[in-house]
């Protein structure tokens, strides 16, 4: 497997673990701060908001800075995580603890934006005909982070407590950052661009390696061309619906299981992490592979039809009585 894919997936997995930041711990932090539903919602959502809005600028920077963009994102995320730890230490006495958690949660959410920059980074290492499989592996395996951490966090909270669980998390992220810097190679296009100024010559060298990804001359031009393409806007809408739903359910299902179904915290995390988040993530790998074989449009249509059926089942199942 290409080193670019391995290191990019590692970065995405590490940064995306921030999505589980408050999905489980809100069950402990909420009562401490006596938060209402709206305040809890903001605390859960703030890393997602940051991660979403920062994806475009960081993704565009990959064409200039290569792997160092992902390093910057992960490092900023680590800063946010450290800030959360210091806030949690004095959470009961700090008069503005809630606002600090919002601030550092937003900063930690920067790691989530490694999704788009990671796609740009990994794409440089594969030709278009193989990108469905490569990006499916990247998105699928990287996307397992919320599921895995949703399972681990309740167990860690039970054994280590709230503060030490976050310290362990920060140590993990720091280690992943070091591994990424060591393992990640420079994209072929950027490597040639440092030595050769002729675009035609760079294309020749990339063709020899079987690669065909050449970025537009500037980020401004990239945005301009993208906004003119109606398919881009259609994909934005579909992504907003599908992935936005995935993030929201990963964050809120633990609360649903606990508050509505009255399932203990640890079991709520396992149900969310295994039955929902991990399964959803791993299906991405197959989806990418199928896209190379059957075309991305066909696979997308089938995926959305399946999602509609699942959503209707969820809604209708709500009306049935559960238990004796």
C-alpha positions, 0 to 999 in steps of 0.5 A: 500500500502506498505510503501516502495513503497509509500516512494520510489515513493515519492523519485523518483517523487521528484528527477525526477522533475529535468527532467523539469529543463530547458525544460520550463525555457530555453525559458527565460534563453536562450534569457538572455544569448543569447545562440545558439541552441547547447548551449541550447541543452547542458543546457537542456540535462545535467541533463539527462546525469548525471541522466543516468550515476549515476543510476548504482553506486547508484542502487548497493549501495542500497544493502548496504545502503538501503534507505539512498542512495535515501536520498543522491541522493535527497540531492545532487540534492537539492544542485544543485538546490540551486546553480542554484538559486544563479546563476540566481540571478546574471545571467546578470552580471556573466561572467561564468553564462552559465558554472555555470548553466551547473555545477549545472544542472548536480548536480541537475540531480542526483535526476533523478538517483533515478529511478534505486535505487528506483526500487532496493529499492522497489523490496525488499518489494515484491515477484517476482510475484507481482513486475510488478504491484509494479514497474509499480506503482512506475515508473508510478506515479513517472514518472508523475513529469515531466508532472506535473512540465511542467504544473506548471513551466510556471504558476509559471514563470508568477506569481513568476518570474524565481528566485522565481519559483526555490526557491519554487521548492527548498522548495518543494524538501527539504520538500519531502526529510524530508517526505522520511526520516520519511516514508521510512522503512528499506528493510526486507533483510537489516534489517535481515542482520544487526542481522543475518549473515546466508544467509539460515536463512535470506531466511527462514525469508523472505519466511515467509513474502512471499519475495524472493529477495536476492542480490548477495554477492557483487556489482562486482558480480552483474555487472559480472552476468548482463553483461553475460546475453544477455537479459540484453543487449536487455533490455538496448537497448529497454530502451535506445530507449523508455525512452531516447525518453520520456526524450528528448520529455519531454524536447524539446516539449515545444520548439517545440510547441513555436518555430515551432507551435508559441504557448505561453509558458504556453500553450506549457507547458500544451500541453507537460505536459498533452497530452504527459508526464502525459499520458505516465507516467500513462500508465506505471501503467497499463503496470506493472499490465499487465506484471504480468498477460500476461508476461513482454515480451508480453507487451513490444512487444505490447508497442514497436509496439504502439510506432512505430505506434505513431512515424510514425504518428508523422512523417507523420503528419508533412507534413500536413498543420495546420490551415487555 
